[in-house]
Amino acid sequence: MRVAVVGMGAAGIQAARILEAKGHSLELFDARDRVGGRLHTIESEGLVYDAGGEWIDADHKRALELVADLGGRLYSRQESEPYTFALQGEMRKEGAEWEEAKSDLQSLEAWAREQVASLATAADPDATQHAGKSVADAISEVCRSPLGRLLATAIYRSDEGEDLDRVGLQEWLLGFGNYVHREGLESSAFRVEGGMGALIRRAADTLESPFTPNARLLAVAQREHSVRLHFDGLTVDAGACILTMPPPQVACVSFDPPLPNPQLDAIRSMPMSRTIKIMLAFREPFWEQSGWSGFLHTDSPVQQTWTAPTSPTPVLICYVCGNNCDFWRRQSDPVGTAVEMIEATFPGAKRNFMKGNFHDWVADEWSRGGFCYLPPGYMNRHLANIPLRHGRVVFAGDHTATWKGFIEGALESAERAARDVSSLPA
Ligand SMILES: Cc1cc2nc3c(=O)[nH]c(=O)nc-3n(C[C@H](O)[C@H](O)[C@H](O)COP(=O)(O)OP(=O)(O)OC[C@H]3O[C@@H](n4cnc5c(N)ncnc54)[C@H](O)[C@@H]3O)c2cc1C
């Protein structure tokens, strides 16, 4: 069957790889002028870093298989790269306050594991005590010390890409269920040599089907055995299509026949995280001189930093989520401000600074944010209605998967979408 795949991010590329291998005839489209979507490695003048998705968890089997398949080398985050916590410019590492905070983190994790077990057995999810609550509520209830609350917020906000008062507790526990068998450093365990965006480009290079960039899908009309896709200035007929764009873009496409209201509501009610990355390049990895690994959680608007292990030029990535994104978007020189803030805790930043880049995913037209998260109440009202298939239109993308918000979810959705298309009558 002739299949149109719209969106050449990880989900679209992987779905196309599977369907090509099965002998389908494909046409590939993306609104951007490049493939990769939210996987985007910047390579220029001695710099190599990921402006979008970057880390692979140790149990993200599909992502690890893709790396093995395409011959990428994995860099693991070592125990020797612990996060430093800096509050009001001061590093917090030891003492009674720190021990109390660590114990809070353990209590929170133990509590979440218990809740996951009880959620799995709850007959009626509406009856659970967590409905309508946020992750911030749980942190306030379970963590006793102010530092513990701060650390828990920093760690889980980073995973969700958003402030935790916006993230549903029941919904977060659903995702936490994926983690319960984990031990140790399994989250954000690996990065790929040359970057995740470069890897997905190599995956796209294995495809033989024609690709049309700068093709924004506007409408899909379907008949019994075919679909007609209307792009800006281009009309395409196919036997079926896979749409992989993130929820805000799905909501902009017009469907004939229309998407049923519950499915449309599920898409419209799924927000994208406010996520920004700021890249700072330095002459020397000055942080090493002060014994700092470059990995930081802080209460300043910088929020979190890490290094880019495969960049020839030393790089710090600042990863900012939630309300703090507004702070950075108001700055006339966000890169300069970030260097000043890092200098306040780790002297040497200003002296060594070379150049920087600001990657604002909130302003990205084709994603409107970093990745999806589920707000309070979403699970009971919308989760079951996230559209997976509408006649001969099959939906993919990380938001349709179990691993929402992850590269692993995009790949998971590709496998399901390829199965769905293959099961359609020709
Ligand atoms: C800053 C940031 C950090 C992240 N960090 C991590 C991480 O460390 N680990 C991790 O696992 N995940 C991370 N993620 C999430 C990860 O990048 C995504 O889950 C994954 O890349 C999504 O792939 P996708 O194919 O589902 O969607 P996308 O990559 O968004 O692909 C969808 C494609 O559809 C195209 N499109 C949109 N609208 C239209 C339209 N109307 N017509 C035609 N084409 C359209 C887009 O241009 C895009 O190429 C991060 C994301 C961001 C932004």
PDBQT file of the ligand as one rigid body, heavy atoms in Angstrom, charges set to zero:
ROOT
HETATM    1  C1  LIG A 501      14.868  20.479  24.741  1.00  0.00    +0.000 C 
HETATM    2  C2  LIG A 501      14.417  19.051  24.696  1.00  0.00    +0.000 A 
HETATM    3  C3  LIG A 501      15.061  18.115  25.472  1.00  0.00    +0.000 A 
HETATM    4  C4  LIG A 501      14.665  16.780  25.423  1.00  0.00    +0.000 A 
HETATM    5  N1  LIG A 501      15.381  15.863  26.125  1.00  0.00    +0.000 NA
HETATM    6  C5  LIG A 501      15.124  14.551  25.946  1.00  0.00    +0.000 A 
HETATM    7  C6  LIG A 501      16.002  13.577  26.486  1.00  0.00    +0.000 A 
HETATM    8  O1  LIG A 501      17.037  13.916  27.063  1.00  0.00    +0.000 OA
HETATM    9  N2  LIG A 501      15.677  12.268  26.321  1.00  0.00    +0.000 N 
HETATM   10  C7  LIG A 501      14.552  11.878  25.638  1.00  0.00    +0.000 A 
HETATM   11  O2  LIG A 501      14.301  10.663  25.524  1.00  0.00    +0.000 OA
HETATM   12  N3  LIG A 501      13.720  12.794  25.085  1.00  0.00    +0.000 NA
HETATM   13  C8  LIG A 501      14.000  14.108  25.205  1.00  0.00    +0.000 A 
HETATM   14  N4  LIG A 501      13.216  15.042  24.597  1.00  0.00    +0.000 N 
HETATM   15  C9  LIG A 501      11.994  14.590  23.900  1.00  0.00    +0.000 C 
HETATM   16  C10 LIG A 501      12.314  13.958  22.541  1.00  0.00    +0.000 C 
HETATM   17  O3  LIG A 501      13.123  14.833  21.796  1.00  0.00    +0.000 OA
HETATM   18  C11 LIG A 501      10.995  13.702  21.821  1.00  0.00    +0.000 C 
HETATM   19  O4  LIG A 501      10.202  12.857  22.632  1.00  0.00    +0.000 OA
HETATM   20  C12 LIG A 501      11.150  13.015  20.465  1.00  0.00    +0.000 C 
HETATM   21  O5  LIG A 501      12.193  13.569  19.713  1.00  0.00    +0.000 OA
HETATM   22  C13 LIG A 501       9.810  13.155  19.729  1.00  0.00    +0.000 C 
HETATM   23  O6  LIG A 501       9.882  12.590  18.440  1.00  0.00    +0.000 OA
HETATM   24  P1  LIG A 501       8.561  12.621  17.541  1.00  0.00    +0.000 P 
HETATM   25  O7  LIG A 501       8.926  12.034  16.243  1.00  0.00    +0.000 OA
HETATM   26  O8  LIG A 501       7.443  12.027  18.305  1.00  0.00    +0.000 OA
HETATM   27  O9  LIG A 501       8.178  14.168  17.379  1.00  0.00    +0.000 OA
HETATM   28  P2  LIG A 501       9.008  15.338  16.584  1.00  0.00    +0.000 P 
HETATM   29  O10 LIG A 501      10.460  15.123  16.741  1.00  0.00    +0.000 OA
HETATM   30  O11 LIG A 501       8.435  16.620  17.041  1.00  0.00    +0.000 OA
HETATM   31  O12 LIG A 501       8.623  15.061  15.077  1.00  0.00    +0.000 OA
HETATM   32  C14 LIG A 501       7.416  15.513  14.519  1.00  0.00    +0.000 C 
HETATM   33  C15 LIG A 501       7.713  16.156  13.181  1.00  0.00    +0.000 C 
HETATM   34  O13 LIG A 501       6.481  16.655  12.640  1.00  0.00    +0.000 OA
HETATM   35  C16 LIG A 501       6.763  17.864  11.949  1.00  0.00    +0.000 C 
HETATM   36  N5  LIG A 501       5.530  18.640  11.854  1.00  0.00    +0.000 N 
HETATM   37  C17 LIG A 501       4.903  19.334  12.825  1.00  0.00    +0.000 A 
HETATM   38  N6  LIG A 501       3.785  19.884  12.343  1.00  0.00    +0.000 NA
HETATM   39  C18 LIG A 501       3.697  19.536  11.038  1.00  0.00    +0.000 A 
HETATM   40  C19 LIG A 501       2.746  19.785  10.003  1.00  0.00    +0.000 A 
HETATM   41  N7  LIG A 501       1.629  20.503  10.204  1.00  0.00    +0.000 N 
HETATM   42  N8  LIG A 501       2.979  19.271   8.763  1.00  0.00    +0.000 NA
HETATM   43  C20 LIG A 501       4.096  18.528   8.515  1.00  0.00    +0.000 A 
HETATM   44  N9  LIG A 501       5.021  18.248   9.469  1.00  0.00    +0.000 NA
HETATM   45  C21 LIG A 501       4.811  18.740  10.723  1.00  0.00    +0.000 A 
HETATM   46  C22 LIG A 501       7.823  18.543  12.800  1.00  0.00    +0.000 C 
HETATM   47  O14 LIG A 501       8.571  19.459  12.042  1.00  0.00    +0.000 OA
HETATM   48  C23 LIG A 501       8.654  17.347  13.282  1.00  0.00    +0.000 C 
HETATM   49  O15 LIG A 501       9.788  17.140  12.466  1.00  0.00    +0.000 OA
HETATM   50  C24 LIG A 501      13.582  16.380  24.603  1.00  0.00    +0.000 A 
HETATM   51  C25 LIG A 501      12.933  17.334  23.814  1.00  0.00    +0.000 A 
HETATM   52  C26 LIG A 501      13.353  18.653  23.851  1.00  0.00    +0.000 A 
HETATM   53  C27 LIG A 501      12.675  19.653  22.957  1.00  0.00    +0.000 C 
ENDROOT
TORSDOF 0
